[in-house]
Amino acid sequence: MHGTTLSFRAGDDLAKQTRALANSVGLKSSDYIRQAVREKNEHVMAQRIATLSKELSTEHLAFNEALEGSLADGLD
């Protein structure tokens, strides 16, 4: 697998905790971080989709309510 290297500064406590947790689940710290970032990205995307879905639902509800008034406009 060819990948791009990302680097960031982490405090000693975060680095130690990350290494310990990665070790406890049998992963290298880089794999642990990769998985955590992937899960966070999926979570953020799911939140975004939920927000957009709610906005679209609100728009459709308003549109349908506007059409309700036209049902009795005399057209057959």
N, C-alpha and C positions, 0 to 999 in steps of 0.2 A: 504494500500500500504506500503510495506516495502522498505525503501530506505537507501541509504548511506548518511551520513552527510558530506557536503563539507563546509569548512570554509575558509575565506580569509579576509584580512584586507582591509578596505575601508576608505578613508578619510571622514571626517565629511561632506564635501560638497556632495560627491557622496551618502553617506548614507541618508542625508536629502532629496536630490533630488529624490532618488529611492523611499523612503517612500512616498513622496508627490505624485509622479507619480502613484505609485501603488494604493494609496488611491483614486486618481482622477478617476481611471478606475475600482474601486471597488474590488481590489485584495489585498491580504496580500502581504507584501513585498517579502516573500519567494516564493510565487506563481508567482509574477511579475518577479523576478530574474530567476526562473526556466524557465518561458516562454521566456524570453530574451535570455538565454543561448541556449535553444532549437532552437530558430530562428537563432541565430548566427551560431550554428553548421550546420543547414540546408543550410545557405548561403555559408559557407566555403565548404561544400560538393558539392554544385552546382557549385561553382567556380572550384573546383578540377575536377569535371566531365567535365566541359566545356574545361578546359585545356587539359585533356587527350583526349577528342574528337577531339580537334584541332590538337594535335600531331598525332593521328591516321589517321585523314583525310589527313594530309601532307604526311605521310608515304604511304598511299594508292594512292595518286596522283602521287608520285614519282614512285611507282611500276607500275601504269597504264601507265605512260609516258614511262617507260622502255620497257613495252610490246608493245607499239605503233610501235617501230622500228622493231619488229619481225613480224609484219603483212605482210611485203613485203619480207619475207625471202625465198620465192619460194615454200613454202609448200601449197598444195591444200587440 
